[in-house]
Amino acid sequence: MQTITIPKQEYIMLKKKASLAEDLFIQLESSLRDAEAGRIREAKH
């Protein structure tokens, strides 16, 4: 395994992006399950 050094600010930014990506993936997965189960309705304008 190789080790690299990055500035702390960059590390913090990358951790936030990873967390956001994980949250979005979980929401997408949940939405797909809802769609499969027929629990999604079209919003009325």
C-alpha positions as CSV (number, residue, x, y, z in Angstrom):
1,M,0.0,0.0,0.0
2,Q,1.3,3.5,-0.9
3,T,0.9,6.6,1.2
4,I,0.4,10.1,-0.1
5,T,0.2,13.4,1.7
6,I,-2.4,16.0,0.9
7,P,-3.4,19.2,2.7
8,K,-5.9,18.9,5.5
9,Q,-8.4,21.1,3.7
10,E,-8.4,18.8,0.7
11,Y,-8.8,15.8,2.9
12,I,-11.8,17.4,4.6
13,M,-13.3,18.3,1.2
14,L,-12.9,14.8,-0.1
15,K,-14.5,13.3,3.1
16,K,-17.5,15.6,2.7
17,K,-17.8,14.6,-1.0
18,A,-17.7,10.9,-0.1
19,S,-20.3,11.4,2.6
20,L,-22.6,13.3,0.2
21,A,-22.1,10.6,-2.5
22,E,-23.0,7.9,0.0
23,D,-26.2,9.8,1.1
24,L,-27.3,10.3,-2.5
25,F,-26.7,6.6,-3.3
26,I,-28.9,5.6,-0.3
27,Q,-31.6,8.0,-1.4
28,L,-31.5,6.7,-5.0
29,E,-31.7,3.1,-3.8
30,S,-34.7,3.9,-1.6
31,S,-36.4,5.7,-4.5
32,L,-35.9,2.8,-6.8
33,R,-37.4,0.4,-4.2
34,D,-40.4,2.8,-3.8
35,A,-40.8,2.8,-7.6
36,E,-40.7,-1.0,-7.8
37,A,-43.3,-1.2,-5.1
38,G,-45.5,1.4,-6.8
39,R,-45.3,3.9,-4.0
40,I,-44.4,6.9,-6.2
41,R,-47.1,9.2,-7.5
42,E,-46.7,12.1,-10.0
43,A,-46.7,15.5,-8.4
44,K,-49.6,17.8,-9.3
45,H,-48.7,21.2,-10.6
